[in-house]
Amino acid sequence: LACGPGAPGGWDGPAVLSGHRAVGQLLVVRPEYAHEKPPAEPLGEWAAITPLAGPAVLVTAVAPDALLVRRAMDEALRRLG
């Protein structure tokens, strides 16, 4: 993933990052998600939970710094059990 200053194709502008310089993703796979997944929803100010095909969800966070991304991921794990 290339984003921020010097990234190609417009991936350095405010439409993409709006000054946020840290990104993280967490893939959560659980057998019980084959029957019922958590809904797609925002997770605080910096992240979102997105159901995927199969028994998985993807948590994505974009924040001003890595500490806020980490906190968003920790909150996702708490919420997802």
Biopython code that builds the backbone (N, CA, C, O; Angstrom):
import numpy as np
from Bio.PDB.StructureBuilder import StructureBuilder

atoms = [
    (1, "LEU", "N", (0.848, -1.172, 0.000)),
    (1, "LEU", "CA", (0.000, 0.000, 0.000)),
    (1, "LEU", "C", (0.890, 1.229, 0.000)),
    (1, "LEU", "O", (1.738, 1.391, 0.877)),
    (2, "ALA", "N", (0.700, 2.076, -0.964)),
    (2, "ALA", "CA", (1.441, 3.332, -1.027)),
    (2, "ALA", "C", (0.452, 4.480, -0.928)),
    (2, "ALA", "O", (-0.433, 4.619, -1.771)),
    (3, "CYS", "N", (0.602, 5.290, 0.090)),
    (3, "CYS", "CA", (-0.244, 6.464, 0.240)),
    (3, "CYS", "C", (0.557, 7.554, 0.927)),
    (3, "CYS", "O", (1.576, 7.284, 1.562)),
    (4, "GLY", "N", (0.095, 8.771, 0.796)),
    (4, "GLY", "CA", (0.808, 9.884, 1.402)),
    (4, "GLY", "C", (1.722, 10.576, 0.412)),
    (4, "GLY", "O", (1.655, 10.291, -0.784)),
    (5, "PRO", "N", (2.579, 11.480, 0.877)),
    (5, "PRO", "CA", (3.445, 12.247, -0.012)),
    (5, "PRO", "C", (4.266, 11.345, -0.932)),
    (5, "PRO", "O", (4.905, 10.393, -0.483)),
    (6, "GLY", "N", (4.237, 11.661, -2.214)),
    (6, "GLY", "CA", (5.009, 10.906, -3.187)),
    (6, "GLY", "C", (4.321, 9.671, -3.735)),
    (6, "GLY", "O", (4.862, 9.025, -4.633)),
    (7, "ALA", "N", (3.151, 9.319, -3.230)),
    (7, "ALA", "CA", (2.439, 8.138, -3.728)),
    (7, "ALA", "C", (1.860, 8.431, -5.110)),
    (7, "ALA", "O", (1.465, 9.565, -5.383)),
    (8, "PRO", "N", (1.803, 7.432, -5.981)),
    (8, "PRO", "CA", (1.299, 7.645, -7.336)),
    (8, "PRO", "C", (-0.219, 7.754, -7.389)),
    (8, "PRO", "O", (-0.927, 7.335, -6.474)),
    (9, "GLY", "N", (-0.695, 8.328, -8.486)),
    (9, "GLY", "CA", (-2.111, 8.277, -8.810)),
    (9, "GLY", "C", (-3.059, 8.999, -7.872)),
    (9, "GLY", "O", (-4.217, 8.594, -7.763)),
    (10, "GLY", "N", (-2.627, 10.046, -7.191)),
    (10, "GLY", "CA", (-3.529, 10.801, -6.343)),
    (10, "GLY", "C", (-3.739, 10.248, -4.951)),
    (10, "GLY", "O", (-4.593, 10.745, -4.217)),
    (11, "TRP", "N", (-2.985, 9.235, -4.568)),
    (11, "TRP", "CA", (-3.150, 8.628, -3.244)),
    (11, "TRP", "C", (-2.498, 9.446, -2.133)),
    (11, "TRP", "O", (-2.329, 8.957, -1.016)),
    (12, "ASP", "N", (-2.136, 10.672, -2.432)),
    (12, "ASP", "CA", (-1.501, 11.513, -1.418)),
    (12, "ASP", "C", (-2.384, 12.671, -0.976)),
    (12, "ASP", "O", (-1.967, 13.468, -0.136)),
    (13, "GLY", "N", (-3.577, 12.783, -1.510)),
    (13, "GLY", "CA", (-4.413, 13.946, -1.244)),
    (13, "GLY", "C", (-5.405, 13.773, -0.113)),
    (13, "GLY", "O", (-5.561, 12.677, 0.426)),
    (14, "PRO", "N", (-6.087, 14.872, 0.253)),
    (14, "PRO", "CA", (-7.033, 14.844, 1.358)),
    (14, "PRO", "C", (-8.255, 13.970, 1.087)),
    (14, "PRO", "O", (-8.906, 13.523, 2.032)),
    (15, "ALA", "N", (-8.579, 13.718, -0.168)),
    (15, "ALA", "CA", (-9.721, 12.854, -0.456)),
    (15, "ALA", "C", (-9.456, 11.424, -0.014)),
    (15, "ALA", "O", (-10.395, 10.673, 0.247)),
    (16, "VAL", "N", (-8.205, 11.045, 0.070)),
    (16, "VAL", "CA", (-7.851, 9.688, 0.471)),
    (16, "VAL", "C", (-7.540, 9.606, 1.960)),
    (16, "VAL", "O", (-8.097, 8.760, 2.660)),
    (17, "LEU", "N", (-6.667, 10.465, 2.449)),
    (17, "LEU", "CA", (-6.182, 10.319, 3.823)),
    (17, "LEU", "C", (-6.546, 11.463, 4.759)),
    (17, "LEU", "O", (-6.613, 11.271, 5.973)),
    (18, "SER", "N", (-6.780, 12.641, 4.212)),
    (18, "SER", "CA", (-7.118, 13.806, 5.032)),
    (18, "SER", "C", (-6.145, 13.998, 6.196)),
    (18, "SER", "O", (-6.559, 14.283, 7.320)),
    (19, "GLY", "N", (-4.868, 13.842, 5.922)),
    (19, "GLY", "CA", (-3.859, 14.059, 6.951)),
    (19, "GLY", "C", (-3.558, 12.862, 7.832)),
    (19, "GLY", "O", (-2.649, 12.926, 8.659)),
    (20, "HIS", "N", (-4.289, 11.784, 7.680)),
    (20, "HIS", "CA", (-4.044, 10.591, 8.493)),
    (20, "HIS", "C", (-2.902, 9.790, 7.878)),
    (20, "HIS", "O", (-2.893, 9.532, 6.674)),
    (21, "ARG", "N", (-1.955, 9.406, 8.697)),
    (21, "ARG", "CA", (-0.740, 8.772, 8.182)),
    (21, "ARG", "C", (-0.527, 7.339, 8.653)),
    (21, "ARG", "O", (0.519, 6.751, 8.379)),
    (22, "ALA", "N", (-1.485, 6.778, 9.346)),
    (22, "ALA", "CA", (-1.349, 5.388, 9.804)),
    (22, "ALA", "C", (-2.557, 4.593, 9.329)),
    (22, "ALA", "O", (-3.689, 5.076, 9.376)),
    (23, "VAL", "N", (-2.309, 3.384, 8.878)),
    (23, "VAL", "CA", (-3.385, 2.511, 8.406)),
    (23, "VAL", "C", (-3.137, 1.107, 8.945)),
    (23, "VAL", "O", (-1.991, 0.684, 9.094)),
    (24, "GLY", "N", (-4.206, 0.399, 9.233)),
    (24, "GLY", "CA", (-4.079, -0.976, 9.698)),
    (24, "GLY", "C", (-5.307, -1.783, 9.331)),
    (24, "GLY", "O", (-6.405, -1.237, 9.217)),
    (25, "GLN", "N", (-5.130, -3.064, 9.146)),
    (25, "GLN", "CA", (-6.240, -3.971, 8.874)),
    (25, "GLN", "C", (-6.088, -5.213, 9.730)),
    (25, "GLN", "O", (-4.982, -5.666, 10.026)),
    (26, "LEU", "N", (-7.231, -5.744, 10.116)),
    (26, "LEU", "CA", (-7.284, -6.942, 10.941)),
    (26, "LEU", "C", (-8.320, -7.874, 10.330)),
    (26, "LEU", "O", (-9.489, -7.510, 10.211)),
    (27, "LEU", "N", (-7.904, -9.064, 9.944)),
    (27, "LEU", "CA", (-8.804, -10.072, 9.400)),
    (27, "LEU", "C", (-9.176, -11.030, 10.520)),
    (27, "LEU", "O", (-8.308, -11.668, 11.117)),
    (28, "VAL", "N", (-10.472, -11.129, 10.803)),
    (28, "VAL", "CA", (-10.954, -12.012, 11.869)),
    (28, "VAL", "C", (-11.774, -13.119, 11.217)),
    (28, "VAL", "O", (-12.797, -12.850, 10.588)),
    (29, "VAL", "N", (-11.326, -14.360, 11.369)),
    (29, "VAL", "CA", (-12.007, -15.526, 10.799)),
    (29, "VAL", "C", (-12.477, -16.399, 11.948)),
    (29, "VAL", "O", (-11.686, -16.799, 12.801)),
    (30, "ARG", "N", (-13.770, -16.691, 11.964)),
    (30, "ARG", "CA", (-14.344, -17.529, 13.012)),
    (30, "ARG", "C", (-15.394, -18.441, 12.385)),
    (30, "ARG", "O", (-16.194, -17.979, 11.572)),
    (31, "PRO", "N", (-15.411, -19.726, 12.742)),
    (31, "PRO", "CA", (-16.394, -20.651, 12.174)),
    (31, "PRO", "C", (-17.835, -20.184, 12.374)),
    (31, "PRO", "O", (-18.676, -20.388, 11.499)),
    (32, "GLU", "N", (-18.126, -19.562, 13.510)),
    (32, "GLU", "CA", (-19.505, -19.127, 13.768)),
    (32, "GLU", "C", (-19.966, -18.023, 12.820)),
    (32, "GLU", "O", (-21.168, -17.799, 12.680)),
    (33, "TYR", "N", (-19.031, -17.327, 12.164)),
    (33, "TYR", "CA", (-19.421, -16.292, 11.209)),
    (33, "TYR", "C", (-20.016, -16.887, 9.932)),
    (33, "TYR", "O", (-20.604, -16.155, 9.136)),
    (34, "ALA", "N", (-19.879, -18.190, 9.721)),
    (34, "ALA", "CA", (-20.514, -18.830, 8.569)),
    (34, "ALA", "C", (-22.030, -18.773, 8.692)),
    (34, "ALA", "O", (-22.737, -18.794, 7.684)),
    (35, "HIS", "N", (-22.531, -18.702, 9.917)),
    (35, "HIS", "CA", (-23.978, -18.683, 10.156)),
    (35, "HIS", "C", (-24.499, -17.282, 10.440)),
    (35, "HIS", "O", (-25.593, -16.926, 10.003)),
    (36, "GLU", "N", (-23.730, -16.492, 11.163)),
    (36, "GLU", "CA", (-24.149, -15.130, 11.494)),
    (36, "GLU", "C", (-22.912, -14.267, 11.726)),
    (36, "GLU", "O", (-22.080, -14.553, 12.587)),
    (37, "LYS", "N", (-22.816, -13.193, 10.923)),
    (37, "LYS", "CA", (-21.668, -12.290, 11.025)),
    (37, "LYS", "C", (-22.069, -11.006, 11.729)),
    (37, "LYS", "O", (-23.243, -10.636, 11.731)),
    (38, "PRO", "N", (-21.105, -10.328, 12.323)),
    (38, "PRO", "CA", (-21.380, -8.989, 12.827)),
    (38, "PRO", "C", (-21.762, -8.078, 11.651)),
    (38, "PRO", "O", (-21.286, -8.288, 10.535)),
    (39, "PRO", "N", (-22.598, -7.091, 11.881)),
    (39, "PRO", "CA", (-22.987, -6.193, 10.787)),
    (39, "PRO", "C", (-21.857, -5.229, 10.419)),
    (39, "PRO", "O", (-20.943, -4.983, 11.207)),
    (40, "ALA", "N", (-21.946, -4.701, 9.222)),
    (40, "ALA", "CA", (-21.024, -3.636, 8.828)),
    (40, "ALA", "C", (-21.355, -2.409, 9.662)),
    (40, "ALA", "O", (-22.515, -2.012, 9.767)),
    (41, "GLU", "N", (-20.329, -1.811, 10.253)),
    (41, "GLU", "CA", (-20.577, -0.637, 11.085)),
    (41, "GLU", "C", (-19.288, 0.134, 11.322)),
    (41, "GLU", "O", (-18.195, -0.432, 11.280)),
    (42, "PRO", "N", (-19.429, 1.435, 11.571)),
    (42, "PRO", "CA", (-18.248, 2.194, 11.975)),
    (42, "PRO", "C", (-17.799, 1.755, 13.357)),
    (42, "PRO", "O", (-18.603, 1.295, 14.168)),
    (43, "LEU", "N", (-16.540, 1.899, 13.610)),
    (43, "LEU", "CA", (-15.973, 1.522, 14.903)),
    (43, "LEU", "C", (-15.218, 2.735, 15.428)),
    (43, "LEU", "O", (-14.035, 2.918, 15.141)),
    (44, "GLY", "N", (-15.906, 3.547, 16.190)),
    (44, "GLY", "CA", (-15.303, 4.775, 16.680)),
    (44, "GLY", "C", (-15.075, 5.755, 15.549)),
    (44, "GLY", "O", (-15.774, 5.736, 14.536)),
    (45, "GLU", "N", (-14.100, 6.600, 15.736)),
    (45, "GLU", "CA", (-13.824, 7.663, 14.772)),
    (45, "GLU", "C", (-12.892, 7.228, 13.649)),
    (45, "GLU", "O", (-12.848, 7.872, 12.600)),
    (46, "TRP", "N", (-12.146, 6.145, 13.853)),
    (46, "TRP", "CA", (-11.059, 5.823, 12.936)),
    (46, "TRP", "C", (-11.224, 4.523, 12.157)),
    (46, "TRP", "O", (-10.428, 4.263, 11.256)),
    (47, "ALA", "N", (-12.225, 3.693, 12.464)),
    (47, "ALA", "CA", (-12.250, 2.345, 11.889)),
    (47, "ALA", "C", (-13.658, 1.910, 11.492)),
    (47, "ALA", "O", (-14.652, 2.560, 11.816)),
    (48, "ALA", "N", (-13.703, 0.788, 10.779)),
    (48, "ALA", "CA", (-14.976, 0.186, 10.380)),
    (48, "ALA", "C", (-14.820, -1.329, 10.345)),
    (48, "ALA", "O", (-13.744, -1.859, 10.070)),
    (49, "ILE", "N", (-15.929, -2.007, 10.632)),
    (49, "ILE", "CA", (-16.009, -3.464, 10.521)),
    (49, "ILE", "C", (-16.789, -3.778, 9.251)),
    (49, "ILE", "O", (-17.873, -3.236, 9.031)),
    (50, "THR", "N", (-16.234, -4.656, 8.416)),
    (50, "THR", "CA", (-16.871, -5.020, 7.155)),
    (50, "THR", "C", (-16.971, -6.536, 7.048)),
    (50, "THR", "O", (-15.945, -7.217, 7.064)),
    (51, "PRO", "N", (-18.193, -7.088, 6.938)),
    (51, "PRO", "CA", (-18.328, -8.534, 6.729)),
    (51, "PRO", "C", (-17.771, -8.927, 5.356)),
    (51, "PRO", "O", (-17.897, -8.177, 4.389)),
    (52, "LEU", "N", (-17.166, -10.089, 5.285)),
    (52, "LEU", "CA", (-16.619, -10.615, 4.037)),
    (52, "LEU", "C", (-17.352, -11.891, 3.646)),
    (52, "LEU", "O", (-18.094, -12.462, 4.445)),
    (53, "ALA", "N", (-17.138, -12.332, 2.411)),
    (53, "ALA", "CA", (-17.664, -13.626, 1.999)),
    (53, "ALA", "C", (-16.969, -14.691, 2.838)),
    (53, "ALA", "O", (-15.780, -14.577, 3.137)),
    (54, "GLY", "N", (-17.702, -15.711, 3.209)),
    (54, "GLY", "CA", (-17.124, -16.737, 4.065)),
    (54, "GLY", "C", (-17.192, -16.313, 5.514)),
    (54, "GLY", "O", (-17.814, -15.299, 5.834)),
    (55, "PRO", "N", (-16.571, -17.061, 6.386)),
    (55, "PRO", "CA", (-16.696, -16.801, 7.828)),
    (55, "PRO", "C", (-15.687, -15.773, 8.343)),
    (55, "PRO", "O", (-14.855, -16.085, 9.195)),
    (56, "ALA", "N", (-15.767, -14.537, 7.818)),
    (56, "ALA", "CA", (-14.755, -13.551, 8.192)),
    (56, "ALA", "C", (-15.298, -12.131, 8.157)),
    (56, "ALA", "O", (-16.280, -11.834, 7.477)),
    (57, "VAL", "N", (-14.635, -11.269, 8.906)),
    (57, "VAL", "CA", (-14.858, -9.829, 8.828)),
    (57, "VAL", "C", (-13.493, -9.155, 8.725)),
    (57, "VAL", "O", (-12.482, -9.695, 9.173)),
    (58, "LEU", "N", (-13.484, -7.970, 8.126)),
    (58, "LEU", "CA", (-12.266, -7.186, 7.999)),
    (58, "LEU", "C", (-12.454, -5.883, 8.761)),
    (58, "LEU", "O", (-13.439, -5.171, 8.563)),
    (59, "VAL", "N", (-11.516, -5.583, 9.619)),
    (59, "VAL", "CA", (-11.506, -4.310, 10.334)),
    (59, "VAL", "C", (-10.427, -3.450, 9.683)),
    (59, "VAL", "O", (-9.283, -3.881, 9.541)),
    (60, "THR", "N", (-10.796, -2.235, 9.289)),
    (60, "THR", "CA", (-9.857, -1.313, 8.670)),
    (60, "THR", "C", (-9.848, -0.016, 9.458)),
    (60, "THR", "O", (-10.904, 0.508, 9.815)),
    (61, "ALA", "N", (-8.662, 0.501, 9.728)),
    (61, "ALA", "CA", (-8.531, 1.769, 10.450)),
    (61, "ALA", "C", (-7.549, 2.678, 9.723)),
    (61, "ALA", "O", (-6.512, 2.234, 9.231)),
    (62, "VAL", "N", (-7.897, 3.949, 9.666)),
    (62, "VAL", "CA", (-7.017, 4.994, 9.160)),
    (62, "VAL", "C", (-7.055, 6.101, 10.200)),
    (62, "VAL", "O", (-8.127, 6.619, 10.514)),
    (63, "ALA", "N", (-5.905, 6.468, 10.736)),
    (63, "ALA", "CA", (-5.858, 7.428, 11.843)),
    (63, "ALA", "C", (-4.604, 8.301, 11.735)),
    (63, "ALA", "O", (-3.706, 8.013, 10.944)),
    (64, "PRO", "N", (-4.550, 9.360, 12.530)),
    (64, "PRO", "CA", (-3.375, 10.234, 12.496)),
    (64, "PRO", "C", (-2.074, 9.557, 12.928)),
    (64, "PRO", "O", (-0.997, 9.958, 12.488)),
    (65, "ASP", "N", (-2.161, 8.534, 13.788)),
    (65, "ASP", "CA", (-0.929, 7.877, 14.239)),
    (65, "ASP", "C", (-1.190, 6.405, 14.553)),
    (65, "ASP", "O", (-2.336, 5.968, 14.663)),
    (66, "ALA", "N", (-0.105, 5.657, 14.692)),
    (66, "ALA", "CA", (-0.191, 4.212, 14.898)),
    (66, "ALA", "C", (-0.851, 3.847, 16.220)),
    (66, "ALA", "O", (-1.504, 2.807, 16.316)),
    (67, "LEU", "N", (-0.693, 4.677, 17.231)),
    (67, "LEU", "CA", (-1.319, 4.385, 18.520)),
    (67, "LEU", "C", (-2.838, 4.372, 18.400)),
    (67, "LEU", "O", (-3.491, 3.505, 18.981)),
    (68, "LEU", "N", (-3.410, 5.310, 17.662)),
    (68, "LEU", "CA", (-4.863, 5.332, 17.479)),
    (68, "LEU", "C", (-5.339, 4.147, 16.641)),
    (68, "LEU", "O", (-6.420, 3.609, 16.880)),
    (69, "VAL", "N", (-4.532, 3.741, 15.657)),
    (69, "VAL", "CA", (-4.877, 2.539, 14.888)),
    (69, "VAL", "C", (-4.877, 1.332, 15.815)),
    (69, "VAL", "O", (-5.801, 0.520, 15.764)),
    (70, "ARG", "N", (-3.873, 1.201, 16.649)),
    (70, "ARG", "CA", (-3.789, 0.072, 17.587)),
    (70, "ARG", "C", (-4.980, 0.053, 18.536)),
    (70, "ARG", "O", (-5.554, -1.006, 18.793)),
    (71, "ARG", "N", (-5.349, 1.205, 19.052)),
    (71, "ARG", "CA", (-6.510, 1.277, 19.945)),
    (71, "ARG", "C", (-7.791, 0.872, 19.223)),
    (71, "ARG", "O", (-8.650, 0.215, 19.812)),
    (72, "ALA", "N", (-7.927, 1.253, 17.968)),
    (72, "ALA", "CA", (-9.098, 0.847, 17.186)),
    (72, "ALA", "C", (-9.120, -0.668, 16.997)),
    (72, "ALA", "O", (-10.179, -1.288, 17.092)),
    (73, "MET", "N", (-7.963, -1.266, 16.733)),
    (73, "MET", "CA", (-7.892, -2.718, 16.568)),
    (73, "MET", "C", (-8.204, -3.437, 17.880)),
    (73, "MET", "O", (-8.892, -4.458, 17.880)),
    (74, "ASP", "N", (-7.706, -2.916, 18.983)),
    (74, "ASP", "CA", (-8.023, -3.508, 20.286)),
    (74, "ASP", "C", (-9.517, -3.444, 20.563)),
    (74, "ASP", "O", (-10.099, -4.407, 21.063)),
    (75, "GLU", "N", (-10.146, -2.309, 20.240)),
    (75, "GLU", "CA", (-11.592, -2.169, 20.433)),
    (75, "GLU", "C", (-12.345, -3.149, 19.543)),
    (75, "GLU", "O", (-13.346, -3.726, 19.968)),
    (76, "ALA", "N", (-11.875, -3.344, 18.314)),
    (76, "ALA", "CA", (-12.515, -4.303, 17.412)),
    (76, "ALA", "C", (-12.468, -5.707, 17.995)),
    (76, "ALA", "O", (-13.472, -6.420, 17.972)),
    (77, "LEU", "N", (-11.327, -6.108, 18.512)),
    (77, "LEU", "CA", (-11.213, -7.447, 19.104)),
    (77, "LEU", "C", (-12.125, -7.598, 20.315)),
    (77, "LEU", "O", (-12.718, -8.658, 20.517)),
    (78, "ARG", "N", (-12.241, -6.545, 21.121)),
    (78, "ARG", "CA", (-13.173, -6.608, 22.264)),
    (78, "ARG", "C", (-14.611, -6.750, 21.779)),
    (78, "ARG", "O", (-15.375, -7.554, 22.313)),
    (79, "ARG", "N", (-14.973, -5.975, 20.775)),
    (79, "ARG", "CA", (-16.347, -5.994, 20.277)),
    (79, "ARG", "C", (-16.686, -7.312, 19.582)),
    (79, "ARG", "O", (-17.807, -7.807, 19.692)),
    (80, "LEU", "N", (-15.723, -7.868, 18.876)),
    (80, "LEU", "CA", (-15.973, -9.108, 18.144)),
    (80, "LEU", "C", (-15.857, -10.347, 19.033)),
    (80, "LEU", "O", (-16.167, -11.456, 18.599)),
    (81, "GLY", "N", (-15.416, -10.159, 20.261)),
    (81, "GLY", "CA", (-15.357, -11.265, 21.216)),
    (81, "GLY", "C", (-14.155, -12.082, 21.040)),
    (81, "GLY", "O", (-13.957, -13.054, 21.769)),
]
sb = StructureBuilder()
sb.init_structure("model")
sb.init_model(0)
sb.init_chain("A")
sb.init_seg("    ")
for serial, (resi, resn, name, xyz) in enumerate(atoms, 1):
    if name == "N":
        sb.init_residue(resn, " ", resi, " ")
    sb.init_atom(name, np.array(xyz, "f"), 0.0, 1.0, " ", f" {name:<3s}", serial, name[0])
structure = sb.get_structure()
